[in-house]
Amino acid sequence: MQCIAVHHIAFEDLGSFAAPLRARGYQVEYRHAGIAPLALEEWLRADLLVVLGGPIGAGDVDAYPWLREELAGLRARLERKLPTLGICLGAQLIATALGGSVERRAGNKEIGWGELALHATPGALEALRGVPVLHWHGDNIVLPSHIDSLASTPGTPCQAFGVGSHTLGLQFHTEFAGGQLEAWLSGHAVELAHAGVDLHRLRADTARYAVGLERAGMALLERWLDGVRSA
């Protein structure tokens, strides 16, 4: 089976999700959305498509015109109800492709560790109940009226959403592997400085919570993939 992981910055990769995907028989191929964009048939042919995070926004199409092509590919895939997972920017792009939007988060950016408030029938997200996850965003997803939020945090009404069994969007970084933290800190140094993030606290919280998130995140992925398979 083929899994295409669309990425926007190299160190925001599949992280802890890579091993369980390969264990299930997926051959993973990374493609940068702006450098090696997918042809339409590739958007539709992949058995699983994962759209990863990045420091740009879903609405930055004037600055990054290739986002239009990425959104068009996502729309075509979603219309056919093909298995699609979005993380952070990826979730925002999926929401936009479904007819929703993205708006600037009120107050400061949400960067750091914190638990989710799970809503009714959270599905695969039940694996994250009581588990601190890594948040790293400044924009909020505004869902179309026919899609419900599955989880929230203060200031972020939509932390996750699903469409049937084939599509899942996660605003937070469930795929984060703790050993990659320093790549994230140096890669996002300017953003972190502007946001006034305490790097010592972020390192300490990562040392405390990352292993638990990796375990719970892989359980979430397995549950979601089981639902995709049984659909």
N, C-alpha and C positions, 0 to 999 in steps of 0.2 A: 504494500500500500504506500501511496505517496502522501507525505505531509510537506506542504510548502509553508515556510515561516517567512512572512514579509516583515522585514525590519527597517528601522529608520535611523538607528545609530548602533554601532557594532556591539557594544557591551550590553545593550538591552536585548539579550537573546532569550532562548527558551529556558535557560537556567535549569532549575530542578525538574522541569517538565520533559527535558530531552531524554533522560534514561527510561522513564515509563513509556514514552512514545515508541522508542526503539524496541523496548521489550515486547510491545504489542505488534511489532512487525512493520512499523512505519519507517520508510526511508525518508530522512529529513533533508530538505534542500532549503538553504537560506537565499533570499533574494532581497536586495535593497530596492525599496519602492521607487526611488528616483534614478538609480544607476542602472538597474536591470529590471525594468518594469515587466510585469506579466502580460502576455498576450491574452486576449479574451478567452481563447480555448484553454489556456493554462488556469485561469480563474475557475473555469468550469470542470476541468479534468481532475484536479487534485482531490484525493479521497478526504483529506482534511486540510483546512487552510487556517493558519494562525496569524493574526495581524498583531504585531508587538508594539511596544511603546516608543516614545521619543520626545524630544523637547519642543517640537513644533505643535501647532494646534490644528484641529480638523477644519477650522475656518480660514487657515492661512493659504488659501488657494491662489491668491494673487502673488504672494511671495514665492510659493512653491507650486507652480502650475501642474506638476505631475500628480498632485493630490487629486485633481479632477479625474484623471485616468484610474487612480486607485479606487476612488468612490464609485466610478462607473463599473469597474470590475466587481466590486463588492455588491452593488445593486443587482447585477446579473446573477451572481452566485446566490444571494439571499432570495431572490425571486424563485429560484429553483429548489430552495430549501436544502441546500448542500451544507454539510457540517462545517461550521465556521466559529472560531473562537477569537475574541478580541480582548487585548489587555491594555489598559490605560488609553493611550492614543488610539489603539486598535478598537477599543470599545466605543470611543467617541466617534470614530469613523463609521463603525457599524450603525450606531444610533442615527447618525446623519444620513447614511444611505437608506435607512428605514423611514425617513421622513421627520426625524427629530432634529435637534440642534444642540449646540454647545455654547455656553455663556461663561463669562468670567466669574470665578468663585468670589463671593462676597468675603471681604476680610483677607487675611493672609493666606498664602498657599498652604495646602495640607501636605506637609512633608514630615514623616516620622511614623512611629509604630502606634497602633491603636486597634481595639476590637471593633467589630461591626455590630450594628443592630440588625438582626435578621428579621425579615418580614414574614408574613404567612406563606406557607408552602415554599421554603427557600430551595427545595430540590437539592442538587449536589452541594450547594453552599452550606448545608448542614454540617459538613466536615470542618467548617471554620468556626463553628459556635464556640465562643470563649477563647478563640485563638487570636492574639494580636497579629495584624498583617501590616505590610509596608505600604504607606500612602505616599504618593509623590506627584501631586498635580496642582494646577492653578485654575483649571477650567472645570465646569460642571456639565454633566449630561442632562439634557432636557428631552425626555422620551416622548414619542408620539402618544396620543391619548389612549390608544388601544393596547399599550404595553405597560406593565407594572414594574416598579422597582422591587428588587428582591432583597436589598440591604441598604443601609444608610449609616452615616455618621453625622455629628453636629456640623451643619454648614454644607453637607453634601447629601442631598436627598436621594440621589441615585448612585449607589456604589456597585450595583450589579443588576443585570436584567437578562431575561431569556426569551427566546421566541421558539415555541414548540420544543422539540428535543434536539433540534439541529443547530441552534445558535445560542451562544453565551457571551455576554459582554461583562468584563470585570474592570472597574475603574482603578482598582488597587493592584499591587504587584504580588500576586499569589505565586508566581513563578520564580521569585527572587531567591537566589542562592547566596547565603551569607558570605561565602568566600570571595564573592565579587564586589564587596562593598567599596573597597578602595578605588576600583575602576569607576564606580558610580560617583564617588566623591570628587575624584579629579576630573572626570568627564563633565560633571554638572557644577564645577567649582563656582562659576560666575552666578548661576541661578541660586546656589546655596548662600553665597555671600549677600546677594541682594535680598534674599528672604530672611536673612538673619538667623539661619539654622545653627544650632549648637552642635558642632561636629563631634565633640567629646560625648555628648549625650546620645547622638545617633549611633556612634560606634558601640557604646555601652549597651544600648537597647538592642542593637543587632546581635551582639554577643549573647544576650539573654534570650531573644525570641526567634532567631533565624532558624534554628534546628527544628523547633516546633512548627514553624510555618512551612518549612520544606516538607515535613511529614504530612501535615494537614493539606497542603497544596497538592501533593501527589494523590492523596485520597480523593480530593475534589475532582481532579482530572480523571481519575479512574471511574468515579461514579458517573461523571458526565459522559465519558466515552461508552460506558455500559448502556446508558440511555440512548445514545446515538445508534449503537449497534442493534438495540432491540426495537427501534422505531420502524 
